[in-house]
Amino acid sequence: MKSCLIVDDSKVIRMVASKIMNELEFKPIEAADGQEALDACLKALPDAVLLDWNMPVMSGIEFLRALRKLPGGDQPVVVFCTTENDITHIQEAMEAGANEYIMKPFDSEIIQAKFAQVGLL
């Protein structure tokens, strides 16, 4: 079973995303901020990361840059899932190594479509 690291400071968002990932037959792993996510990646890299931008401790973009520097850190598919929808943020995310970008609010269909687009489904 593939794993998906869900990184968001909102417990509700993590819970909803975990339910969706379970339905898509992914093992969800949750992290409340970028540092927790990085710690999880140091133990075992996930197949995918669903990543929020604005979080305490370490932001999503800081996490992404750190992840991509890890050995094997180029492997996980990273999908930003955020309210930041201006072109500057999207461009910065893609340049930092994001594979896709989803706007909040999201639903199962949107996540399924994006994960299919990046070859995970």
C-alpha distance (Angstrom), angle and dihedral (degrees) to the residues before:
residue distance angle dihedral
M1 . . .
K2 3.81 . .
S3 3.79 118.6 .
C4 3.79 129.5 -133.7
L5 3.78 122.8 -163.0
I6 3.81 109.1 -147.3
V7 3.80 110.4 -157.1
D8 3.81 116.3 -171.6
D9 3.79 134.4 125.3
S10 3.82 89.9 -137.3
K11 3.80 112.2 88.7
V12 3.82 89.4 -159.0
I13 3.82 92.8 54.5
R14 3.82 90.4 48.0
M15 3.81 90.6 49.5
V16 3.84 93.4 49.6
A17 3.81 92.5 44.3
S18 3.83 91.3 47.7
K19 3.80 90.2 53.4
I20 3.82 90.9 50.3
M21 3.81 92.4 46.8
N22 3.82 90.6 50.2
E23 3.81 89.0 52.9
L24 3.82 88.8 51.5
E25 3.83 88.3 51.5
F26 3.79 96.6 -109.0
K27 3.79 123.4 134.9
P28 3.82 104.0 -122.1
I29 3.81 119.9 -141.0
E30 3.80 116.7 -173.3
A31 3.80 132.0 -146.5
A32 3.82 126.5 176.3
D33 3.81 96.2 -151.4
G34 3.78 143.1 6.0
Q35 3.81 94.5 -90.0
E36 3.83 92.5 53.9
A37 3.80 87.8 48.0
L38 3.81 92.7 50.1
D39 3.81 90.4 48.9
A40 3.82 89.3 52.1
C41 3.83 90.7 49.6
L42 3.79 91.3 51.3
K43 3.83 87.7 58.9
A44 3.82 96.2 43.7
L45 3.79 131.5 -14.7
P46 3.81 114.0 -123.8
D47 3.79 123.6 -136.2
A48 3.80 90.8 -123.6
V49 3.80 140.2 13.0
L50 3.80 125.3 -151.7
L51 3.80 101.3 -160.6
D52 3.81 135.6 -166.0
W53 3.81 119.0 -154.2
N54 3.82 105.9 -147.3
M55 3.80 112.6 56.7
P56 3.80 136.9 135.4
V57 3.83 122.3 -106.3
M58 3.83 94.9 19.3
S59 3.80 125.6 10.4
G60 3.77 124.4 -133.2
I61 3.80 93.8 -106.1
E62 3.84 91.3 50.0
F63 3.81 89.4 49.8
L64 3.81 91.8 49.0
R65 3.80 92.8 51.8
A66 3.83 90.8 48.4
L67 3.83 92.2 46.3
R68 3.80 93.2 52.4
K69 3.85 89.7 54.2
L70 3.84 93.2 55.5
P71 3.82 120.5 97.1
G72 3.82 102.6 -90.1
G73 3.80 89.5 7.2
D74 3.78 90.2 127.6
Q75 3.82 90.0 66.6
P76 3.84 106.3 69.8
V77 3.79 114.3 86.5
V78 3.80 107.0 -125.2
V79 3.79 120.7 -154.5
F80 3.80 115.8 -176.3
C81 3.79 112.2 -141.9
T82 3.79 108.2 -171.9
T83 3.79 149.1 128.8
E84 3.82 89.6 -119.4
N85 3.79 99.6 104.5
D86 3.79 105.9 158.7
I87 3.79 119.2 114.9
T88 3.82 92.2 -114.9
H89 3.81 92.6 61.1
I90 3.80 93.1 43.4
Q91 3.81 91.5 49.1
E92 3.83 91.7 47.3
A93 3.82 90.6 50.3
M94 3.81 93.4 49.9
E95 3.81 92.2 46.6
A96 3.82 89.6 50.9
G97 3.81 90.3 54.7
A98 3.81 107.8 -88.5
N99 3.80 114.0 152.5
E100 3.81 97.7 -156.4
Y101 3.79 142.9 -2.2
I102 3.83 129.4 -136.1
M103 3.79 125.7 -172.7
K104 3.80 120.9 -134.4
P105 2.93 129.3 -90.2
F106 3.80 94.5 56.9
D107 3.78 135.3 171.3
S108 3.78 138.0 -161.6
E109 3.82 93.5 -87.9
I110 3.81 93.4 53.9
I111 3.82 93.2 48.8
Q112 3.80 92.0 44.7
A113 3.82 91.0 50.6
K114 3.82 93.8 48.8
F115 3.81 93.4 45.7
A116 3.80 89.2 49.9
Q117 3.81 89.6 48.6
V118 3.83 91.7 55.5
G119 3.81 92.3 46.0
L120 3.81 100.7 -106.4
L121 3.83 96.0 116.5
